[in-house]
Amino acid sequence: MPLNHGYAYRTRVDVSGVSLSLAEYLARRFPHATADEWTARAVAGEITVNGQCASGDEQLRAGMEIVWNRPPWNEPEAPTEFSVVALDESFVAVDKPSGLPTLPGGGFLEQTLLFQARRRFAGAVPMHRLGRGTSGIVLLARTEAARRAFSRDWQRRAVEKRYLAVVQGEAPAHGVVEVPIGPVAHAALGTIHAASASGKRARSEFWRRAAQGGLSLVEVLIDTGRAHQIRIHMAAIGHPLAGDPLYRAGGLPAADSTALPGDLGYRLHAWRLGFAHPVTGEAIHLCAPPPATWDDFRRHIPDK
């Protein structure tokens, strides 16, 4: 497991922290560790308050800056090589491999697309996020003007996102899924995103491109971008992604499931991306063929 260089986590005390001790505040703000554990980190010299080494029992005031200088840790293994699909001064589009998280989280920091992309393109900002197990096109802005332009287009739903997925069973030739997505109970995490009548609006349209061996290849156009939307929607209509360890038919995890959203095993690929150039307004249409693990369906997938 690769050892990273550590990271400085910064937070500023809000009104909820007034009169609490540092250790109490951190335990409430970041409950993955107890107050005693935060005190131990302070005693080890890992935490500062307004630039001064902390002991853990400081009484906090609103506006104080707390920094936890987390020492280097071993990150889970992840593939870090990616190819460039398109590049100019305003943006870069890359082909993310399955297994590489887009953003830090869950123990990942340097083994992420964000960190690896910035080694080649300083300051690049991902405009959307693919799940760890999802491969394919990720668009990153290289300038602040491009970031603002892309953000406006995403909010207006002016970006076209088409995916390929391998699902269980023979999927219908065509369909639209509008099952709402929201938090539901999960045995390991408390809650996760899944099909929920009280969730937020979500819309996916799909076409079956091929069916063989008890599996179907589907093309999916998403109108919204909810977390794990395609995995949830295809499962909701009775065709979960083949190999998905989390979502079952109905779009929910099994009641006792300890599988996590970042667990691998399914095939989902961000295949096509269409957007307006942030400076010229030119229509850009990008395509990234799926990886070699899709060879059983490759003849059904156009290269462009």
N, C-alpha and C positions, 0 to 999 in steps of 0.2 A: 504494500500500500504506500503510495507516494506521500512523503512528508512535505507539507507546505511551509510557508514563511510566517504563519500566524497572521493575526488581524486585529486592528483596533476598532472595537465596537463603541460608538458614541451615542449618548442619549442626554437630553436636557430635562431636568426635573420640572414637572408640571405641578399644578396645585394639589394633585392627589398625593404628592410626596412630601408636602410640607408637614413638618413635625415628626416624620418617620426617620428611623436611622437608615444609613446607607444600605446595610444588609437587608433590612425589612423591605425597603423600597425596591431593591433589585429582585428580591424573592417574589414580590407581587408583580413587578413589571415583566420578569423573565422566570416564570414558575418552573422551568426545567431544572432549576437548582434551588436548594433550600437556603434560608438565611445563614445557617452555619457554613454552608459551602461557599456562599459569597464572602463571608467573613474570612474564611481560609484563603480565598483568592486575594483578598485585600492584604492580609498579613504576608502573603508570598510576594507582594509588590506588584501585582498585576493591575490594580485599580487606582485611578487618580480622580480627585474631585477638584475642579478648577485648577488643574495642573499640579496639584500636591498629592503625594502618596497618601492613600487612605488606610484606615484601620478597620473600617466596617461599622463603627458605632457613631460616625458623624451624624449630627442632626441636620437635615436637609432644608434648604430654602428654595423656593421657586426660581428657576433660571440657572441653577448650578449645572455645570457640565460634568458628566461622569464618563470616564473612558475606561473600558476593560480591554487591556492589552493581552488578548488571548495568545498564549504561547503556540508555537507550531504544533500541528497535529497530523496524524496519518489520515488522509482522505481515502474513501473507497476508490477502487480502480474505475477508470472510465476511458473510452477512446477519445483522444484529443485532436486527432487529425481531421481537418475539414477542407473541402474544396471551395473555391470562389466561383459563383455562378455569374455574377455581374459586378462591375466596379466602376465608379467614377468619383469625382471629388465630393459629391454630396452623399453617396450611399454605397454600401457594399451588401450584396446578397450572397449568403453562404449556404452550403449543403451540409446540415448538421447530421452527424451519425447517430444512430440509435444507441442509447446508453450514456450520452453526454448531456448533463443538465444544461438548460439554457442559462439559468441564473443561480447564484449561491443559495444554499439551503440544504438541510438534511445531512450536514457533515461535509458538503461540497463547497469549495471556495475557488481554488485554482483549477480544479478539474471541471471547469464549466466553460460553456461557449463564450460567455461574457469575458472571462479572464483571458482565454486563449485568443479570442478575436482582437482584444486590445493589445496584445503583444505585437500584432501585425498592423493594426489600424487604431492608433491611439485615440481614445475618447469615443469610440464607436458605441452607440446605444441601441440595443435590440428594441424594435418597435412592437414586437409581439413575442409570445412565448410558446414553444413546443414542449410537450411533456418529455420527460427523460427518455422514454422508450420510443418516441416518435422521431423519425428521420425526416430530412427534407429541408426546404427553403426557409431560411430566417432572414428577414430584412433588418439591416442596422443603419441608422442615420450617422453620418460622419460630421455634420455641422448642426448648430442649433437651429438655423433656419430650416434645414431639412427635417429635423425632429418635429418642429412645430407644424410644418406642412403635412407630414405623414400623420401626425396626431389628429389633425383636422379631418383628414380623409378617413381615418379609422373611425372617428366618431360619427362621420356621415355615412359610414358603411359603403365607402366608395372604393374599397380594396377587395378584389376578387381572390378568394382562397379555395382552391380545389385540392382534395386529398384522395389518396388511394388507401383502401383498407381490405384486409382479408378477414372474412367473417364466417361464422359457423352456418352450415346449412345452405339451402338455395334461397337467396334473398329475392324479393320481388324485383321485377324488371325496372321499376321506377317507384319512388315514393317520397313523401315529405313527412318529416317528423317534427312535431312542435311540442314535445314533452318539456315542461318547465324543469329547470335544474336549480337545486339549492342544497343546503346542508342537511344531512341525515346522520343518524347515529352510526358510530363505527367502534368496534371493540377495542382497537389499539389506539386510535387517534382522538376519540371522543366524537368528532363529526368529520365527514368528508362530503364532497360534492357528489350528488347522484340525482336520479329522477325524484322529483318532489312536487306535489300538487301546489305547495306554497312557495315554490322557487321562482326564479326569474325566467322571463320569456327566452326561449331558445328555438332556433329553426335550422334544420338541416334538410337538404334535398339530395337524393342519391339515385344512381343508375347502376344496375348490375352489368358489368362488362364481361364476366365469364363465370361459369360454375363447373366445378370438377372435384371429384374425390370428397364430396361432402362439404366443400368449402365454396365460397363465392368471392370474387374480386368485385368490389364496388368503388365507384367514383362518387365522392361526396363534396357538395358545395355548401359551405356554411355561411349563413347570413349573420349569425351572432358568433361570439367567441367565448363561450363559457368554458370553465375549466373542464377538461376531459369530455367535451361535448360529443364528439363522434363516438367515443367508447360507450358513453351513457346512452346516446340515442339509438345506436344499432342494437345494443343490448335491450333497450326498452321495447323494441318491436320483435324481440325473440331471436336476434342474430348477433350475439356478442362477438367481439373480435376473437378470432381463433387464438388461443394461447393466453388470453387476458386473465391474469390471476385474480383480478378484483371484481369486475362487473359481471353479474349474472343476468340471465334473461329477466326482463322487467326493469333493467337499468339500476339495480341495487346490488350492494355487496351481500354475500351470505351473512346471516345474522351473527355468526361467530367468527367471521373472517378476520384474520390478522394481516392479510395482504395489504400492501401500501400502494398508493397511487403511482409511486415511482418505480414499482417492481416491473421487471421486464418480462418479455415472452410473447407479446402481440406484435402484429405488423401493421403499422400506420405510417403513412408517408405524405408529407406536405409536397405535393406534386407540382402544382402550378400557382403562380402568384401574379396578379395583374394590378398595376397601380399607375398613377400619374407621376411623372418625374417632378421632384419637388421644386425645380427651378424653371424648366422649360414647359412643363405641363404635358410633355409627350407621353403617349400611352406606352407603358413598358409591360411586356408579357414574358415571364420567365418560366422555365421548366427544368426540373431535375429528375432524371429517371431514378426509380427505386434501386436499392442495393442488390447485390448478388443473391441474397437470401430469398429474393422474389422470383428466381428463375422459373419456378413452376407456372407462373402467370405472365412472364415477361412478354411472350408473343402476343398477348392481348393488350399491351400497353404501348401506345405510340411514343416515339422518342421526342417528339416536339408537340 
